[in-house]
Structures are given as structure tokens and as C-alpha cells.
């Protein structure tokens, strides 16, 4: 679907979506460092927003692929080729690598805002 607009699914996106694709998490209330907000892992929810993923990916030197939405479409979620999850909107912020990123989303840990030249730290298992 996104290949038609230049976003090719990489291995990290494929692996995450095979395991969690279609997942809807309805959380709310106070979190650890921000409010807990619902999210849904369905790339089709980001259809039409491909320019955001392309432009932010280029800005931070990563290949961002859409995962779904956060807070009922207020923000989008993306993943890079090394498995780091991002909030994508008029800014980009990192929830960190999987599986910690999923935990941060559920528990209400604020993503870290990033700027151009960002190099994600990948934790080894």
C-alpha cells in the first residue's frame, strides 16, 4: 500500500506488525511522565501522511514506516529500520527501541524529542 508512495516496509516494521498489527490499546489517565493515551497499530490509519514519514525520516537519517496512530489520530506512530518507535507529527520524538517502546506507550512515558542528526541508541538484548 505505502510502496506506491515510496515507503517500503523494512524488516523491523514487518516483524512488529506481524506480532502486534491490529492491536488497539485503550489506556487513559496519569502515566509516569505524561498522560497515558490510546493507540492503535494499523498502518492504514496513517494513509495520506506519507510525506510526514518521508520528510522526518530524511531529517533524522532513518527510514520511518507508519505503524498507526496515537491519541485517536492526534499523532502518528512510526518505526525505523532498527526497531525504534517514533511519534510523528509536526515534530518527531522517540519512544525508544522495542520492546521498551511498547512499555513506554502503555505506561505513559513521554517520548524524547529529537532533531536532525539524531542517532538512536539501540540496546542489545
ChimeraX attribute file (.defattr): number of C-alpha atoms within 10 A of each C-alpha:
attribute: neighborCount
match mode: 1-to-1
recipient: residues
	/A:1	11
	/A:2	16
	/A:3	8
	/A:4	7
	/A:5	12
	/A:6	11
	/A:7	17
	/A:8	14
	/A:9	19
	/A:10	16
	/A:11	13
	/A:12	17
	/A:13	24
	/A:14	16
	/A:15	13
	/A:16	16
	/A:17	16
	/A:18	10
	/A:19	9
	/A:20	14
	/A:21	17
	/A:22	14
	/A:23	13
	/A:24	15
	/A:25	14
	/A:26	13
	/A:27	17
	/A:28	14
	/A:29	10
	/A:30	12
	/A:31	17
	/A:32	12
	/A:33	12
	/A:34	15
	/A:35	17
	/A:36	21
	/A:37	19
	/A:38	18
	/A:39	22
	/A:40	22
	/A:41	23
	/A:42	19
	/A:43	21
	/A:44	14
	/A:45	18
	/A:46	22
	/A:47	14
	/A:48	10
	/A:49	14
	/A:50	16
	/A:51	13
	/A:52	19
	/A:53	26
	/A:54	18
	/A:55	14
	/A:56	20
	/A:57	20
	/A:58	14
	/A:59	14
	/A:60	17
	/A:61	15
	/A:62	21
	/A:63	20
	/A:64	30
	/A:65	27
	/A:66	29
	/A:67	27
	/A:68	26
	/A:69	24
	/A:70	21
	/A:71	15
	/A:72	14
	/A:73	15
	/A:74	9
	/A:75	18
	/A:76	26
	/A:77	29
	/A:78	25
	/A:79	31
	/A:80	23
	/A:81	16
	/A:82	17
	/A:83	22
	/A:84	23
	/A:85	28
	/A:86	28
	/A:87	23
	/A:88	24
	/A:89	16
	/A:90	8
	/A:91	12
	/A:92	24
	/A:93	17
	/A:94	20
	/A:95	22
	/A:96	22
	/A:97	20
	/A:98	18
	/A:99	12
	/A:100	13
	/A:101	19
	/A:102	14
	/A:103	13
	/A:104	20
	/A:105	23
	/A:106	19
	/A:107	20
	/A:108	20
	/A:109	18
	/A:110	18
	/A:111	19
	/A:112	13
	/A:113	13
	/A:114	15
	/A:115	13
	/A:116	12
	/A:117	11
	/A:118	12
	/A:119	11
	/A:120	17
	/A:121	10
	/A:122	12
	/A:123	9
	/A:124	5
	/A:125	3
